[in-house]
Every structure is written in structure tokens, then in C-alpha cells.
Amino acid sequence: MPSFKGGGSKTTVSINIPQFDASFTGTGDLFAALMLAYITRTNHNVKESLERTIATIQSVLERTAQSFPNKVYFQFYYWGIFVSQVLGFEVDAINTVQFSNHSGYGHLKGKVITEQDFDELIEGLKMNDLMDYTHVLTGYCRSPQLLSKIGELVKELKKANPTLMYVCDPVMGDNGRMYVPEEVLPIYANELLSVADVICPNQFEAELLTKIPIKDKASLLKTINVLHDRGIKTVVISSSELGPEKHLLGVASTVVGGSKTTVSINIPQFDASFTGTGDLFAALMLAYITRTNHNVKESLERTIATIQSVLERTAQSFPNKDPSALTCKEKELKLIQSKSDIENPVVKIEAQPFSL
């Protein structure tokens, strides 16, 4: 029974809450978070706050009681979690690192989870029969030993569910520089690629994996074909330096029924650099490849449309100063503010058949 005393006047209200036959875990946490939000929005209007909170929780419980989500999603990721949830995926996330902030900042505190930490988390999931995943997405991982364990886990999950889709974002570096230990590269090349259904490297990462320098569209296509030959159904080069002026070039290729489709898209560049767009890209591609059954043209268009909207909204929040002088904090992606853009991206740039 919420009560508020302001300006010497007290308001106390009550509400009848329908009970469900089943019991649920987490409703208390949900209640507190919702009350915080609505009390803030309504300036302590407890009647409206309580009504909206209970309405939200009842809707969540009704939807839960009707049916479980279509997809379950096991993710070793960060920026992609919110995006995946907004697009309808239930996410079980394991942080391979527990840092105070991302590595774009000048200072970093925290730790990389150990192999023992990882084993304990997986053991807990198994003990509770929670390993019925349909998707796996992997991203940033600094430990080669841990990455190898993740590869073994993907094999195990695929054995239990042969239709499971594994999307591998081989996060290793960009612009000619590795920002993970070099020992990670052979784990990706020799262990994870063999079980990947979709791979989303940038140009530098694709060069590392194939040992092919990408200097033009012909060498880019050769790189893609080499990755297809490794058994990877869908290959997406998230960004390359082969676009026209002030644009990057993204390329997506898939093989379905023996027929290959390859498309490309010109990606406008911003004056500022951002951290997290690669994570965002991989999570969006997983969602749209799933929704469209590997239609790479539509998936690439919607992914780029969403990212461009997020970056535009982020850029609109910048203080009035030179982009090169912006702090990392000022450039944090405005994901929450872009929720509607993530749900309903407006495609402004069309992907075209890739040609040399």
C-alpha cells in the first residue's frame, strides 16, 4: 500500500492484484524497478505509479502464462543484450569479462572470468535443465583457454539441438591492431569457425582468419569464399575500407540450397568514433537472419538502418564541440533512447548485388 507525504499532505492508495495459479520468480524486482520509474516520471503520484506498475506486471505475467518466447538465446555479449531482448529473444548472458567499464575508456578495473567460473555457471545451467538453446552468439573474449571451452560448449549444444544457430563475432581488433592476445586467433581459426553458422568479422579480422590481405573487391570476395569453404553458411563482413568516400562497405553472403547470394551496402561514416557498434551489428544480424531465414539483403539493410539510427540519436546528444574532443562518456551509444528505432527500423539505404 504505497503512501506519500509531500508538502504536509499525505496520500495513501491501494489496489487489488489478481493472483495467478502459477508462482513466478522476479516479480518483486520488477515491481521495485517499475515503481522507481513511474514515481520519477509522475513526481511521486503514487496512484498513477501503482496503477502503471501493476498493469505492466500483469501484462508480463499474462504473456508468460500464454506461451514461452519463440527463441531462447545464449549470449556471451554486452551491447547486444538489450537489442536482442527488444527484438523478442530471451537472453541468458554470460560475461566473459566483468569490467567497471568498456575498454574505450582510459582506465579499466575488473577481471576476466576464469575457466573454473565458466564451468560453474554451465554446471548450474545443466543442473536446472536450462540448456535448451536455439541460438548462441559469442563476442569479446580475451582468454584463449576460455574461448576453447566455449567452442566445446557450442558443439555440445549443437549435438543436443542440431538446428541451433551459432553466430560467431570473432572480436580481435580493428584498423590493423589486435586488442586481444594473439593466442586467441588460432582458437577462432581452428576451433570456432568449424562450428559457426554465421560469422561477422570486420575487414581486419577477416584478414587474420584467412591470411588474405583485402585490398580490393576481388580479394574481399576471395576471403568470403574461403570462409564459405570452411563450412560457414552465412559470412558477413561488417565493415571494410572499400566503400566510396566517407563510407564503409559492408558485405553479406549466404549459401542456401547450393545457391549463393552476395550483397553489399554503403555505410555512411560519422566524424566521431564509437565503441560497441560491432556488438550491435552481430546481435542485429542474428535477429534478422533468424526472422528472414537467411535473407542477407533484408537482414543487412535492417541492421544498418538500426545502427545508423542509434548513431544519429547518439550524435544528436553531443555537446557543441569538435567531435575529436568528445569524451568516451559523451559518445556512449544511446540504446535505451533508440528503443523505437530498434523495434521498427526505417531502411533508407538499400543493399545491392555485390559486383567486382
Backbone hydrogen bonds, N-H to C=O, Kabsch-Sander energy under -0.5 kcal/mol:
donor,donor_aa,acceptor,acceptor_aa,energy
4,F,11,T,-2.6
6,G,4,F,-0.6
6,G,9,S,-2.6
9,S,6,G,-1.8
11,T,4,F,-3.0
13,V,2,P,-1.9
30,L,26,G,-2.2
31,F,27,T,-2.6
32,A,28,G,-2.2
33,A,29,D,-2.2
34,L,30,L,-2.5
35,M,31,F,-2.6
36,L,32,A,-2.2
37,A,33,A,-2.0
38,Y,34,L,-2.8
39,I,35,M,-2.8
40,T,36,L,-1.8
41,R,37,A,-2.4
42,T,38,Y,-2.5
43,N,39,I,-0.6
43,N,40,T,-0.6
44,H,39,I,-2.5
46,V,44,H,-1.3
49,S,45,N,-2.3
50,L,46,V,-2.5
51,E,47,K,-2.3
52,R,48,E,-2.4
53,T,49,S,-2.2
54,I,50,L,-2.5
55,A,51,E,-2.4
56,T,52,R,-2.3
57,I,53,T,-2.4
58,Q,54,I,-2.6
59,S,55,A,-1.9
60,V,56,T,-2.3
61,L,57,I,-2.6
62,E,58,Q,-2.5
63,R,59,S,-2.4
64,T,60,V,-2.3
65,A,61,L,-2.6
66,Q,62,E,-1.8
67,S,63,R,-1.8
73,Y,90,E,-2.6
74,F,135,H,-2.5
75,Q,73,Y,-0.6
75,Q,92,D,-2.7
76,F,137,L,-2.8
77,Y,75,Q,-0.7
81,I,78,Y,-1.4
83,V,79,W,-0.8
84,S,80,G,-2.6
85,Q,81,I,-2.3
86,V,82,F,-2.6
87,L,83,V,-1.8
88,G,85,Q,-1.7
89,F,84,S,-2.5
90,E,71,K,-1.6
91,V,89,F,-0.6
92,D,73,Y,-2.8
92,D,90,E,-0.5
93,A,91,V,-0.6
94,I,75,Q,-2.4
96,T,94,I,-0.7
98,Q,111,K,-3.3
99,F,97,V,-0.5
100,S,109,K,-3.2
105,Y,102,H,-1.5
111,K,98,Q,-1.7
113,I,96,T,-1.9
118,F,114,T,-2.3
119,D,115,E,-2.6
120,E,116,Q,-2.2
121,L,117,D,-2.0
122,I,118,F,-2.4
123,E,119,D,-2.5
124,G,120,E,-2.2
125,L,121,L,-1.9
126,K,122,I,-2.5
127,M,123,E,-2.6
128,N,124,G,-1.3
129,D,126,K,-1.7
130,L,125,L,-2.7
133,Y,131,M,-1.7
134,T,72,V,-1.7
135,H,72,V,-1.1
136,V,165,M,-2.4
137,L,74,F,-2.0
138,T,167,V,-1.9
139,G,76,F,-1.0
147,L,143,S,-2.5
148,S,144,P,-2.0
149,K,145,Q,-1.7
150,I,146,L,-2.2
151,G,147,L,-1.9
152,E,148,S,-1.9
153,L,149,K,-2.2
154,V,150,I,-2.4
155,K,151,G,-1.9
156,E,152,E,-2.0
157,L,153,L,-2.8
158,K,154,V,-2.5
159,K,155,K,-1.8
160,A,156,E,-1.6
161,N,157,L,-2.1
164,L,161,N,-2.2
165,M,134,T,-2.5
166,Y,164,L,-0.6
167,V,136,V,-3.1
167,V,165,M,-0.6
168,C,166,Y,-0.6
168,C,198,V,-3.0
169,D,138,T,-2.2
169,D,167,V,-0.6
171,V,169,D,-2.4
172,M,170,P,-0.6
174,D,177,R,-1.9
177,R,174,D,-1.7
179,Y,172,M,-2.7
180,V,172,M,-0.7
184,V,181,P,-2.0
185,L,182,E,-1.2
187,I,183,E,-0.6
187,I,184,V,-0.6
188,Y,184,V,-1.9
189,A,185,L,-2.7
190,N,186,P,-2.6
191,E,187,I,-1.9
192,L,187,I,-1.8
193,L,188,Y,-2.2
195,V,192,L,-1.3
196,A,192,L,-0.7
196,A,193,L,-0.7
197,D,166,Y,-2.4
198,V,166,Y,-2.0
199,I,234,T,-1.8
200,C,168,C,-2.1
203,Q,239,S,-1.8
206,A,202,N,-2.5
207,E,203,Q,-2.1
208,L,204,F,-2.0
209,L,205,E,-2.2
210,T,206,A,-1.9
211,K,207,E,-2.3
215,K,213,P,-0.9
220,L,216,D,-1.8
221,L,217,K,-2.6
222,K,218,A,-2.1
223,T,219,S,-2.0
224,I,220,L,-2.1
225,N,221,L,-2.4
226,V,222,K,-2.2
227,L,223,T,-1.9
228,H,224,I,-2.4
229,D,225,N,-2.5
230,R,226,V,-0.7
230,R,227,L,-0.6
231,G,228,H,-2.3
232,I,227,L,-1.3
233,K,231,G,-0.6
234,T,197,D,-2.4
235,V,253,S,-2.9
236,V,199,I,-2.7
237,I,251,V,-3.2
238,S,201,P,-2.0
238,S,236,V,-0.9
240,S,249,L,-0.5
243,G,240,S,-0.5
247,H,244,P,-1.8
248,L,267,I,-2.7
249,L,240,S,-2.0
250,G,248,L,-0.5
250,G,265,I,-2.7
251,V,237,I,-2.0
252,A,263,V,-2.6
253,S,235,V,-2.8
254,T,261,T,-2.4
255,V,233,K,-1.7
256,V,254,T,-0.5
256,V,259,S,-2.8
259,S,256,V,-1.9
261,T,254,T,-2.6
263,V,252,A,-2.9
264,S,352,Q,-2.8
265,I,250,G,-2.4
267,I,248,L,-3.3
269,Q,246,K,-2.4
280,L,276,G,-2.2
281,F,277,T,-2.5
282,A,278,G,-2.2
283,A,279,D,-2.2
284,L,280,L,-2.3
285,M,281,F,-2.6
286,L,282,A,-2.3
287,A,283,A,-1.9
288,Y,284,L,-2.6
289,I,285,M,-2.9
290,T,286,L,-1.9
291,R,287,A,-2.3
292,T,288,Y,-2.4
293,N,289,I,-0.6
293,N,290,T,-0.6
294,H,289,I,-2.5
296,V,294,H,-1.3
299,S,295,N,-2.3
300,L,296,V,-2.5
301,E,297,K,-2.2
302,R,298,E,-2.4
303,T,299,S,-2.1
304,I,300,L,-2.5
305,A,301,E,-2.4
306,T,302,R,-2.2
307,I,303,T,-2.4
308,Q,304,I,-2.7
309,S,305,A,-1.8
310,V,306,T,-2.4
311,L,307,I,-2.6
312,E,308,Q,-2.5
313,R,309,S,-2.4
314,T,310,V,-2.3
315,A,311,L,-2.9
316,Q,312,E,-1.9
317,S,313,R,-0.7
317,S,314,T,-1.0
318,F,315,A,-1.4
321,K,319,P,-1.9
325,A,322,D,-2.2
326,L,323,P,-1.3
331,K,327,T,-1.0
332,E,329,K,-1.2
335,L,333,L,-1.7
338,S,334,K,-0.6
338,S,335,L,-0.8
339,K,336,I,-1.4
342,I,338,S,-2.3
343,E,339,K,-2.2
344,N,340,S,-2.2
347,V,345,P,-0.7
348,K,346,V,-0.6
352,Q,264,S,-2.8
354,F,262,T,-2.5
